[in-house]
Amino acid sequence: MAEADEALRTVAQYVRAARTRAGLSLEELSWRAPVSKGALVGLEKARGNPNLAALVRLADTLGVSVSALLQGMSEGRVRVVDAEAVAPLWSGEQGSEAGLMLTTSGPAPVEVWRRVRRVRREPRSAAADRTTAGVAIPARAPAR
């Protein structure tokens, strides 16, 4: 539970800082996102349990990536982590997984993911691993 509390505090601090930087009131962010004002107040106080859809809408409205919300403020514009230190954000039934390696901030964030794909081959006990990296670039232009 301590990890979940820490993650919520990180998101709360980042959302509050990004909202303030953007010059938005709680009411304005609530209207633009759209996320209820009560949910925003709770989020900025590190209370509640924000759902993924709300985090996606907030990140989009604030011009940041969802991963930036979850990772918090970084010293520079790019944050790079060691491949072994990346916690999987997705895992599949056969052991495949994906983790975020790099993310940039700003109105058009870029994300680099590390994916390990495990495929079962005959006989069933043997598995093949393939590691790939992918780049995610926003599909839309930043809002003006």
PAFIGU-97386 format. One record per residue: residue number from 1; x, y, z of N, C-alpha, C, O in turn. Coordinates in pm, 1 decimal, always signed. Layout:
<gufis>
[NUM,[X,Y,Z],[X,Y,Z],[X,Y,Z],[X,Y,Z]];
...
</gufis>
This chain:
<gufis>
[1,[+81.9,-119.3,+0.0],[+0.0,+0.0,+0.0],[+86.1,+125.4,+0.0],[+44.2,+229.0,-51.7]];
[2,[+206.2,+117.7,+57.3],[+294.5,+234.0,+62.4],[+331.3,+280.9,-77.9],[+340.4,+401.3,-101.8]];
[3,[+353.1,+186.8,-172.4],[+384.8,+224.1,-310.1],[+269.3,+298.5,-374.8],[+290.4,+396.4,-446.3]];
[4,[+147.8,+252.6,-350.3],[+29.9,+318.5,-407.4],[+15.2,+459.0,-350.4],[-17.5,+552.3,-423.8]];
[5,[+38.7,+475.1,-221.2],[+30.6,+607.6,-159.0],[+136.0,+701.7,-215.8],[+108.3,+818.8,-241.8]];
[6,[+256.5,+650.2,-234.9],[+364.9,+731.1,-290.5],[+333.2,+770.8,-434.8],[+356.8,+884.8,-474.9]];
[7,[+280.2,+677.1,-511.7],[+243.7,+706.7,-650.4],[+135.2,+814.3,-655.4],[+141.3,+904.7,-738.8]];
[8,[+36.8,+805.1,-567.1],[-70.2,+904.8,-563.1],[-14.7,+1041.8,-525.1],[-56.8,+1143.0,-581.3]];
[9,[+79.5,+1046.6,-430.3],[+141.7,+1174.8,-393.1],[+219.3,+1233.5,-510.1],[+216.9,+1354.7,-531.7]];
[10,[+288.3,+1148.2,-585.9],[+364.1,+1193.7,-702.6],[+270.4,+1254.6,-806.4],[+296.9,+1362.8,-858.9]];
[11,[+160.5,+1184.7,-835.8],[+62.7,+1235.3,-932.5],[+3.1,+1366.4,-881.7],[-12.9,+1461.1,-958.7]];
[12,[-29.7,+1372.5,-753.1],[-89.8,+1492.8,-695.3],[+2.1,+1613.3,-710.8],[-41.9,+1720.6,-752.2]];
[13,[+128.2,+1595.7,-678.0],[+224.2,+1706.5,-688.3],[+241.3,+1750.5,-833.3],[+247.5,+1870.0,-862.1]];
[14,[+248.9,+1653.9,-924.3],[+270.6,+1687.4,-1065.0],[+149.6,+1760.0,-1122.9],[+165.0,+1860.7,-1192.1]];
[15,[+29.6,+1709.9,-1095.3],[-91.9,+1772.9,-1149.0],[-103.9,+1915.4,-1096.4],[-131.7,+2007.6,-1173.1]];
[16,[-83.2,+1934.2,-967.3],[-92.9,+2069.0,-907.9],[+9.5,+2162.2,-973.0],[-24.3,+2274.7,-1009.8]];
[17,[+134.7,+2116.4,-987.5],[+240.2,+2199.1,-1047.5],[+210.1,+2229.8,-1193.9],[+227.8,+2343.5,-1237.6]];
[18,[+165.6,+2131.6,-1269.3],[+135.3,+2152.5,-1411.5],[+15.6,+2245.4,-1428.8],[+14.8,+2329.5,-1518.8]];
[19,[-85.5,+2230.8,-1343.2],[-203.2,+2319.2,-1349.0],[-162.7,+2462.9,-1318.6],[-206.2,+2556.0,-1386.3]];
[20,[-79.4,+2480.2,-1216.7],[-33.6,+2613.8,-1178.7],[+50.9,+2675.5,-1290.0],[+34.0,+2792.8,-1323.4]];
[21,[+142.8,+2595.9,-1347.9],[+226.1,+2644.5,-1459.9],[+140.6,+2688.8,-1576.9],[+171.8,+2787.2,-1644.0]];
[22,[+31.9,+2615.5,-1601.3],[-56.9,+2647.9,-1713.4],[-149.9,+2764.1,-1680.7],[-221.8,+2812.7,-1768.0]];
[23,[-148.7,+2808.9,-1555.2],[-234.6,+2919.3,-1514.7],[-381.5,+2882.7,-1509.3],[-467.8,+2967.5,-1532.0]];
[24,[-410.5,+2757.3,-1479.3],[-548.8,+2709.7,-1475.4],[-598.8,+2697.9,-1332.6],[-526.3,+2652.2,-1244.2]];
[25,[-722.2,+2739.0,-1310.5],[-787.0,+2714.9,-1181.8],[-837.7,+2571.0,-1181.4],[-839.8,+2504.8,-1285.2]];
[26,[-878.1,+2523.5,-1064.8],[-938.6,+2390.6,-1056.7],[-1062.1,+2383.3,-1145.5],[-1084.2,+2282.8,-1213.1]];
[27,[-1143.2,+2489.6,-1145.6],[-1265.8,+2491.8,-1226.5],[-1234.0,+2483.0,-1376.1],[-1300.0,+2410.5,-1450.5]];
[28,[-1131.0,+2558.7,-1419.0],[-1094.5,+2558.9,-1560.8],[-1041.0,+2422.9,-1604.6],[-1079.3,+2372.2,-1710.0]];
[29,[-952.6,+2363.6,-1524.0],[-900.3,+2231.0,-1558.6],[-1012.5,+2127.8,-1557.9],[-1017.7,+2040.2,-1644.3]];
[30,[-1101.2,+2138.4,-1461.0],[-1215.8,+2047.6,-1452.9],[-1299.6,+2054.3,-1579.7],[-1342.6,+1951.6,-1632.1]];
[31,[-1322.4,+2174.5,-1628.2],[-1404.2,+2193.7,-1748.6],[-1332.5,+2143.6,-1872.6],[-1393.9,+2079.4,-1957.9]];
[32,[-1202.4,+2172.3,-1883.9],[-1126.3,+2134.4,-2003.6],[-1099.5,+1984.5,-2012.4],[-1095.0,+1930.0,-2122.7]];
[33,[-1081.5,+1916.1,-1898.5],[-1033.0,+1777.7,-1900.4],[-1130.9,+1675.0,-1959.8],[-1079.0,+1595.0,-2037.6]];
[34,[-1253.9,+1663.2,-1939.2],[-1336.3,+1698.3,-1824.8],[-1323.0,+1594.1,-1712.9],[-1337.7,+1473.8,-1734.3]];
[35,[-1294.9,+1644.8,-1594.9],[-1287.1,+1566.3,-1472.2],[-1356.3,+1649.5,-1365.5],[-1338.0,+1771.2,-1361.8]];
[36,[-1434.4,+1587.9,-1279.6],[-1508.9,+1665.7,-1180.5],[-1414.3,+1743.2,-1088.9],[-1303.6,+1698.7,-1058.8]];
[37,[-1461.0,+1859.8,-1045.9],[-1379.7,+1942.0,-956.5],[-1349.5,+1866.4,-827.4],[-1238.2,+1874.4,-775.5]];
[38,[-1447.5,+1793.5,-775.6],[-1426.1,+1715.2,-654.1],[-1315.6,+1612.9,-671.6],[-1234.2,+1592.6,-581.5]];
[39,[-1312.6,+1547.7,-788.8],[-1207.1,+1449.6,-815.9],[-1071.0,+1517.8,-822.9],[-971.7,+1463.3,-774.9]];
[40,[-1065.9,+1637.6,-882.8],[-939.9,+1711.6,-890.1],[-890.6,+1754.8,-752.4],[-772.1,+1743.0,-721.3]];
[41,[-982.3,+1804.5,-670.9],[-945.4,+1844.7,-534.7],[-888.9,+1724.2,-460.2],[-784.1,+1733.8,-396.3]];
[42,[-958.2,+1611.5,-468.5],[-910.4,+1489.6,-403.7],[-775.1,+1446.2,-457.2],[-687.5,+1406.4,-380.3]];
[43,[-757.4,+1453.8,-589.0],[-631.7,+1413.5,-650.9],[-517.8,+1502.8,-604.0],[-411.2,+1452.9,-568.0]];
[44,[-538.9,+1634.2,-604.0],[-432.6,+1726.0,-562.9],[-400.2,+1715.4,-413.6],[-294.2,+1760.3,-369.8]];
[45,[-490.0,+1657.1,-336.6],[-463.0,+1632.4,-194.4],[-415.3,+1489.5,-171.1],[-403.2,+1445.3,-56.8]];
[46,[-388.2,+1417.1,-280.5],[-341.0,+1277.8,-275.8],[-441.3,+1188.0,-204.4],[-403.8,+1102.3,-124.3]];
[47,[-568.5,+1208.8,-234.2],[-675.1,+1125.3,-179.2],[-752.3,+1062.5,-294.3],[-751.2,+1113.5,-406.4]];
[48,[-817.4,+954.6,-266.5],[-900.5,+890.7,-368.0],[-823.0,+791.5,-451.4],[-712.6,+749.9,-416.2]];
[49,[-883.6,+754.6,-563.2],[-826.8,+654.8,-651.9],[-861.8,+694.5,-795.2],[-959.5,+643.7,-850.4]];
[50,[-784.1,+784.4,-856.7],[-818.2,+830.8,-991.2],[-813.1,+715.4,-1091.8],[-724.1,+630.6,-1086.5]];
[51,[-909.5,+713.9,-1182.7],[-908.1,+607.1,-1282.6],[-819.2,+646.3,-1400.5],[-783.8,+763.1,-1416.8]];
[52,[-784.0,+548.5,-1481.4],[-692.7,+570.4,-1593.0],[-749.1,+670.4,-1692.8],[-674.8,+753.3,-1745.2]];
[53,[-878.3,+664.3,-1720.1],[-939.0,+757.2,-1816.2],[-922.8,+901.7,-1769.1],[-894.1,+990.1,-1849.8]];
[54,[-940.8,+926.2,-1639.9],[-924.0,+1061.4,-1585.8],[-778.9,+1106.3,-1599.0],[-753.1,+1221.5,-1633.9]];
[55,[-684.0,+1017.2,-1571.5],[-542.4,+1052.7,-1584.5],[-505.2,+1082.8,-1728.9],[-427.1,+1174.2,-1755.1]];
[56,[-560.3,+1006.9,-1822.2],[-534.0,+1032.3,-1964.7],[-588.6,+1168.6,-2004.6],[-519.8,+1244.9,-2072.5]];
[57,[-711.9,+1200.8,-1963.1],[-771.2,+1330.9,-1996.5],[-692.6,+1445.6,-1933.7],[-671.2,+1548.6,-1997.8]];
[58,[-649.5,+1428.5,-1808.7],[-569.9,+1532.4,-1742.6],[-436.1,+1552.6,-1813.8],[-396.1,+1665.8,-1840.9]];
[59,[-367.7,+1443.1,-1843.6],[-238.5,+1452.9,-1912.3],[-255.1,+1522.9,-2046.5],[-175.9,+1610.7,-2080.7]];
[60,[-356.5,+1485.2,-2122.2],[-381.1,+1546.6,-2252.1],[-407.9,+1695.9,-2237.2],[-353.3,+1776.4,-2312.7]];
[61,[-490.3,+1733.1,-2141.6],[-524.4,+1873.5,-2119.9],[-403.5,+1953.9,-2074.0],[-387.3,+2069.5,-2113.3]];
[62,[-319.4,+1894.2,-1992.0],[-201.2,+1964.4,-1940.2],[-82.0,+1958.9,-2035.7],[+20.5,+2022.3,-2010.9]];
[63,[-95.4,+1883.2,-2144.5],[+11.6,+1876.0,-2244.1],[+131.2,+1793.8,-2199.9],[+245.0,+1823.8,-2236.0]];
[64,[+105.0,+1689.4,-2121.0],[+211.4,+1600.6,-2075.3],[+171.0,+1457.1,-2102.8],[+55.8,+1430.1,-2136.8]];
[65,[+264.6,+1365.6,-2088.3],[+232.2,+1224.5,-2106.0],[+178.2,+1167.6,-1974.9],[+204.6,+1221.3,-1867.3]];
[66,[+103.2,+1059.8,-1984.8],[+54.1,+992.1,-1864.4],[+172.8,+943.3,-1782.3],[+169.2,+948.1,-1659.4]];
[67,[+276.9,+896.8,-1848.6],[+394.7,+850.1,-1775.3],[+458.0,+963.1,-1695.8],[+510.7,+939.2,-1587.1]];
[68,[+454.1,+1086.0,-1747.4],[+507.7,+1200.7,-1672.8],[+426.7,+1222.5,-1545.1],[+483.2,+1252.9,-1440.1]];
[69,[+294.7,+1207.1,-1553.9],[+211.8,+1220.5,-1433.1],[+252.6,+1118.4,-1328.4],[+259.9,+1150.0,-1209.7]];
[70,[+279.0,+996.6,-1372.0],[+311.1,+888.0,-1280.0],[+454.2,+894.7,-1227.7],[+481.9,+850.1,-1116.3]];
[71,[+545.2,+950.5,-1307.8],[+685.3,+956.5,-1267.1],[+717.8,+1084.0,-1190.3],[+817.2,+1088.6,-1117.8]];
[72,[+636.7,+1186.0,-1204.9],[+662.1,+1310.8,-1134.6],[+758.9,+1400.8,-1207.8],[+799.2,+1374.2,-1321.0]];
[73,[+794.8,+1507.5,-1140.4],[+882.9,+1608.4,-1199.1],[+1023.4,+1551.5,-1214.6],[+1072.9,+1480.1,-1127.3]];
[74,[+1086.9,+1584.1,-1327.1],[+1224.7,+1542.1,-1348.2],[+1311.5,+1667.0,-1358.4],[+1261.9,+1777.3,-1381.2]];
[75,[+1438.3,+1648.1,-1341.5],[+1531.4,+1760.9,-1342.9],[+1540.8,+1823.4,-1481.7],[+1543.5,+1945.8,-1494.4]];
[76,[+1545.9,+1741.4,-1584.5],[+1562.3,+1793.4,-1719.7],[+1440.1,+1766.4,-1804.5],[+1334.3,+1729.8,-1753.3]];
[77,[+1454.9,+1784.5,-1933.0],[+1344.5,+1762.0,-2024.2],[+1334.6,+1616.2,-2066.2],[+1230.9,+1573.8,-2117.2]];
[78,[+1441.6,+1537.7,-2045.4],[+1441.5,+1396.5,-2082.5],[+1484.8,+1315.1,-1961.8],[+1579.4,+1351.0,-1891.7]];
[79,[+1415.3,+1206.3,-1938.8],[+1452.1,+1116.5,-1829.2],[+1479.6,+978.9,-1889.4],[+1392.2,+920.5,-1953.5]];
[80,[+1599.3,+927.7,-1869.3],[+1638.7,+796.9,-1921.3],[+1669.2,+707.6,-1802.0],[+1732.5,+751.0,-1705.8]];
[81,[+1624.2,+582.9,-1808.6],[+1648.1,+488.0,-1701.0],[+1714.1,+362.6,-1756.6],[+1701.2,+332.0,-1875.2]];
[82,[+1784.4,+290.6,-1670.5],[+1849.0,+166.5,-1707.6],[+1742.8,+60.7,-1739.0],[+1640.8,+53.0,-1670.4]];
[83,[+1765.8,-19.2,-1840.5],[+1668.0,-120.0,-1882.4],[+1631.0,-215.4,-1769.3],[+1515.4,-256.2,-1757.9]];
[84,[+1727.5,-250.9,-1686.5],[+1701.0,-344.8,-1576.7],[+1618.5,-281.1,-1464.6],[+1556.6,-351.6,-1385.0]];
[85,[+1617.6,-147.3,-1458.8],[+1544.3,-77.3,-1352.7],[+1399.3,-49.2,-1391.2],[+1322.0,+0.9,-1309.5]];
[86,[+1362.7,-80.7,-1512.9],[+1228.1,-50.0,-1561.3],[+1128.9,-153.2,-1509.3],[+1140.8,-272.5,-1536.8]];
[87,[+1031.4,-105.0,-1434.0],[+924.3,-193.1,-1385.9],[+823.9,-210.5,-1499.1],[+786.7,-112.3,-1563.5]];
[88,[+779.5,-332.6,-1524.7],[+683.4,-352.7,-1632.7],[+551.3,-279.9,-1604.6],[+496.7,-288.6,-1494.6]];
[89,[+501.8,-209.1,-1704.5],[+371.8,-144.0,-1694.1],[+264.1,-230.3,-1757.9],[+145.0,-204.5,-1741.1]];
[90,[+306.2,-332.7,-1831.1],[+213.3,-426.5,-1894.4],[+281.3,-562.0,-1896.5],[+402.1,-571.5,-1918.2]];
[91,[+203.6,-666.5,-1873.9],[+256.8,-801.8,-1888.3],[+147.1,-890.9,-1946.6],[+28.7,-875.0,-1916.9]];
[92,[+190.4,-984.7,-2030.1],[+97.2,-1073.5,-2097.0],[+91.8,-1210.4,-2032.2],[+166.6,-1239.5,-1938.9]];
[93,[+2.4,-1293.8,-2082.7],[-19.7,-1426.8,-2026.4],[+102.9,-1516.6,-2034.7],[+126.6,-1597.4,-1944.9]];
[94,[+180.9,-1503.5,-2141.3],[+295.5,-1591.6,-2160.5],[+425.2,-1530.3,-2107.2],[+533.6,-1582.5,-2133.2]];
[95,[+414.6,-1420.8,-2033.5],[+533.9,-1359.9,-1974.6],[+589.0,-1241.5,-2051.4],[+689.3,-1183.1,-2010.1]];
[96,[+526.3,-1204.5,-2162.0],[+570.0,-1085.6,-2233.6],[+546.9,-964.1,-2144.5],[+457.8,-965.5,-2059.5]];
[97,[+626.9,-858.4,-2163.7],[+610.0,-739.1,-2082.9],[+659.3,-616.0,-2156.7],[+735.4,-626.0,-2252.9]];
[98,[+614.4,-498.5,-2109.9],[+656.5,-371.6,-2167.0],[+679.0,-272.6,-2054.5],[+603.6,-268.9,-1957.3]];
[99,[+783.6,-192.2,-2068.6],[+814.9,-90.5,-1968.7],[+862.2,+36.1,-2036.2],[+919.9,+31.2,-2144.8]];
[100,[+838.5,+147.9,-1973.6],[+874.9,+277.9,-2028.2],[+1020.9,+308.4,-1998.1],[+1061.3,+310.0,-1881.8]];
[101,[+1101.0,+332.6,-2102.9],[+1244.5,+358.8,-2087.7],[+1276.6,+507.3,-2084.6],[+1362.0,+550.9,-2007.4]];
[102,[+1209.2,+584.8,-2167.5],[+1242.1,+725.8,-2182.2],[+1115.2,+802.3,-2210.6],[+1027.6,+754.0,-2282.3]];
[103,[+1104.8,+920.7,-2155.1],[+992.3,+1006.9,-2185.7],[+1039.2,+1151.0,-2187.1],[+1125.6,+1190.0,-2108.7]];
[104,[+982.1,+1229.4,-2276.3],[+1011.0,+1371.9,-2278.5],[+887.9,+1445.4,-2229.5],[+777.1,+1391.9,-2233.5]];
[105,[+907.1,+1567.3,-2183.6],[+794.1,+1647.2,-2139.0],[+764.4,+1753.2,-2244.2],[+834.9,+1763.9,-2344.6]];
[106,[+661.8,+1829.5,-2220.9],[+626.1,+1936.1,-2312.5],[+497.8,+1906.5,-2385.3],[+431.0,+1807.0,-2357.2]];
[107,[+463.1,+1992.4,-2478.6],[+334.1,+1978.3,-2546.7],[+326.4,+1860.0,-2643.3],[+216.6,+1818.9,-2680.7]];
[108,[+440.1,+1804.6,-2684.2],[+439.9,+1688.6,-2775.3],[+534.2,+1582.6,-2719.8],[+642.7,+1562.4,-2774.4]];
[109,[+494.9,+1513.9,-2611.6],[+585.8,+1417.1,-2548.5],[+614.4,+1296.8,-2638.2],[+530.5,+1255.3,-2718.1]];
[110,[+733.6,+1242.6,-2622.9],[+775.8,+1121.4,-2693.4],[+810.1,+1018.5,-2586.7],[+871.8,+1051.5,-2485.5]];
[111,[+769.8,+893.4,-2609.7],[+798.1,+785.9,-2516.0],[+871.6,+673.6,-2588.8],[+838.5,+641.4,-2702.9]];
[112,[+971.5,+613.7,-2523.0],[+1041.4,+496.6,-2576.0],[+1013.7,+381.7,-2480.2],[+1039.6,+391.4,-2360.3]];
[113,[+960.9,+273.5,-2534.6],[+922.1,+157.4,-2455.3],[+1015.9,+41.3,-2484.6],[+1065.0,+26.8,-2596.6]];
[114,[+1040.1,-40.5,-2384.2],[+1113.6,-166.3,-2400.1],[+1010.7,-277.6,-2390.1],[+938.8,-288.9,-2290.8]];
[115,[+1004.7,-359.3,-2493.6],[+910.3,-470.6,-2493.4],[+985.9,-601.9,-2502.4],[+1075.9,-617.8,-2584.9]];
[116,[+948.9,-694.1,-2418.2],[+1003.9,-829.2,-2425.0],[+887.7,-919.2,-2463.0],[+788.8,-929.7,-2390.5]];
[117,[+901.3,-983.2,-2577.0],[+794.3,-1069.2,-2627.3],[+835.2,-1214.2,-2610.7],[+936.5,-1258.2,-2665.1]];
[118,[+756.8,-1286.6,-2536.2],[+783.1,-1428.4,-2515.2],[+677.3,-1507.5,-2590.9],[+557.2,-1488.9,-2571.2]];
[119,[+724.4,-1595.3,-2677.1],[+634.7,-1674.9,-2759.6],[+660.6,-1821.5,-2731.6],[+774.9,-1867.1,-2734.6]];
[120,[+554.6,-1894.6,-2704.3],[+568.3,-2038.8,-2681.0],[+587.1,-2109.0,-2815.7],[+518.6,-2080.4,-2913.9]];
[121,[+680.9,-2200.1,-2815.9],[+704.8,-2280.4,-2935.6],[+694.4,-2426.3,-2896.9],[+703.4,-2459.9,-2778.8]];
[122,[+675.8,-2512.6,-2993.6],[+669.1,-2656.4,-2966.4],[+808.2,-2708.3,-2937.3],[+899.5,-2666.2,-3008.3]];
[123,[+834.1,-2792.4,-2843.7],[+735.8,-2833.5,-2743.6],[+702.5,-2717.6,-2649.7],[+779.1,-2622.1,-2637.7]];
[124,[+587.5,-2727.4,-2583.5],[+534.0,-2618.5,-2501.6],[+631.1,-2568.0,-2395.5],[+618.7,-2453.8,-2351.4]];
[125,[+726.8,-2649.2,-2353.7],[+817.3,-2606.9,-2247.1],[+920.9,-2505.3,-2295.2],[+979.9,-2435.1,-2213.0]];
[126,[+944.3,-2495.7,-2425.2],[+1043.6,-2402.9,-2477.8],[+978.0,-2268.6,-2508.0],[+864.8,-2263.3,-2556.0]];
[127,[+1048.5,-2162.5,-2480.0],[+997.5,-2027.8,-2508.2],[+1107.5,-1947.2,-2575.6],[+1225.3,-1962.8,-2543.4]];
[128,[+1069.2,-1861.6,-2668.7],[+1164.4,-1774.2,-2735.7],[+1140.8,-1631.7,-2687.3],[+1026.6,-1586.5,-2679.5]];
[129,[+1247.5,-1561.9,-2655.2],[+1237.7,-1422.9,-2611.4],[+1287.9,-1332.4,-2723.1],[+1385.1,-1363.8,-2791.7]];
[130,[+1220.7,-1221.0,-2739.7],[+1264.8,-1120.2,-2835.6],[+1243.4,-984.6,-2771.2],[+1131.3,-953.1,-2731.1]];
[131,[+1346.7,-904.3,-2760.2],[+1336.2,-772.4,-2700.6],[+1337.9,-668.4,-2810.8],[+1423.0,-672.2,-2899.7]];
[132,[+1244.1,-575.9,-2805.0],[+1237.5,-468.2,-2903.1],[+1219.2,-336.3,-2830.5],[+1180.9,-332.8,-2713.6]];
[133,[+1246.7,-229.9,-2900.2],[+1220.5,-96.8,-2845.8],[+1130.0,-24.9,-2944.4],[+1142.1,-43.3,-3065.5]];
[134,[+1040.2,+56.2,-2893.0],[+949.3,+130.2,-2978.8],[+943.0,+274.4,-2935.3],[+970.3,+306.8,-2819.7]];
[135,[+907.5,+359.9,-3026.9],[+893.1,+502.3,-2998.0],[+746.9,+538.6,-3018.6],[+688.5,+506.4,-3122.1]];
[136,[+688.2,+605.0,-2921.2],[+550.4,+652.1,-2932.0],[+553.2,+802.9,-2948.9],[+607.8,+874.6,-2865.1]];
[137,[+494.5,+850.6,-3056.8],[+489.0,+993.7,-3084.5],[+341.3,+1031.4,-3090.7],[+262.0,+958.6,-3150.4]];
[138,[+302.9,+1143.6,-3030.2],[+161.2,+1182.2,-3028.9],[+102.7,+1187.6,-3169.1],[+169.0,+1229.9,-3263.8]];
[139,[-21.8,+1144.3,-3181.5],[-88.3,+1141.2,-3310.9],[-149.3,+1275.9,-3348.5],[-185.2,+1297.3,-3464.3]];
[140,[-161.2,+1365.8,-3253.0],[-222.5,+1494.4,-3281.3],[-123.2,+1606.5,-3254.0],[-29.3,+1590.8,-3175.9]];
[141,[-145.4,+1717.9,-3318.6],[-62.8,+1836.0,-3294.3],[-100.9,+1896.9,-3159.9],[-215.6,+1883.7,-3117.2]];
[142,[-7.7,+1962.9,-3092.6],[-41.0,+2025.6,-2964.3],[-148.6,+2131.6,-2980.1],[-157.8,+2197.9,-3083.4]];
[143,[-230.0,+2146.8,-2875.8],[-333.8,+2249.3,-2877.1],[-270.5,+2386.3,-2872.8],[-166.6,+2405.8,-2809.7]];
[144,[-332.1,+2479.8,-2939.0],[-279.2,+2617.6,-2941.3],[-358.4,+2705.7,-2851.5],[-329.1,+2824.7,-2840.2]];
</gufis>
